[in-house]
Amino acid sequence: MTKVIHCREVGFDCDGVIRANSEEEALQMAAEHAKTVHGMDKVSPEVVAKLKSIIREEAARPTH
């Protein structure tokens, strides 16, 4: 199952969606997104907890 994070669910006015193969990878990608798109130098423990609480699973998309 693919791990999915919708940036808007964290509280940002952002349509960004992160898809990853693991929770760890999704959190790393979210941290990079926060840094490059939202200018956050550091992701606080509170934001990490929020991210973990909103991670959803979806079936892997078929490749063509």
RALINHU-V558501 format. One record per residue. N is the residue number from 0. SS is DSSP state (h for helix, s for strand, l for the rest). PSI is psi in radians with two decimals (* if undefined). BURIAL is + if it has 24 or more other ideal C-beta (glycine too) atoms within 12 Angstrom, else -. Layout:
n->[N;N]
ss->[SS;SS]
psi->[PSI;PSI]
burial->[BURIAL;BURIAL]
//
This chain:
n->[0;1;2;3;4;5;6;7;8;9;10;11;12;13;14;15;16;17;18;19;20;21;22;23;24;25;26;27;28;29;30;31;32;33;34;35;36;37;38;39;40;41;42;43;44;45;46;47;48;49;50;51;52;53;54;55;56;57;58;59;60;61;62;63]
ss->[l;s;s;s;s;s;h;h;h;h;l;l;l;l;l;l;s;s;s;s;l;l;h;h;h;h;h;h;h;h;h;h;h;h;h;h;h;h;l;l;l;l;l;l;h;h;h;h;h;h;h;h;h;h;l;s;s;s;l;l;l;l;l;l]
psi->[2.47;2.39;2.31;2.35;2.21;2.05;-0.67;-0.57;-0.27;-0.32;0.05;2.63;1.34;2.37;0.20;2.43;2.26;2.30;2.31;2.89;-0.31;2.83;-0.75;-0.81;-0.71;-0.73;-0.69;-0.75;-0.67;-0.70;-0.73;-0.72;-0.80;-0.68;-0.87;-0.63;-0.67;0.02;0.37;2.17;-0.61;2.45;2.05;2.77;-0.56;-0.70;-0.70;-0.76;-0.72;-0.77;-0.82;-0.60;-0.36;0.00;2.27;2.80;2.46;2.70;2.49;2.47;2.42;2.50;2.55;*]
burial->[-;-;+;+;+;+;+;-;-;+;-;-;-;-;-;-;+;+;+;+;-;-;+;-;-;+;+;-;+;+;+;-;+;+;-;-;-;-;-;-;-;-;-;-;-;-;+;+;-;-;+;-;-;+;+;-;-;-;-;-;-;-;-;-]
//
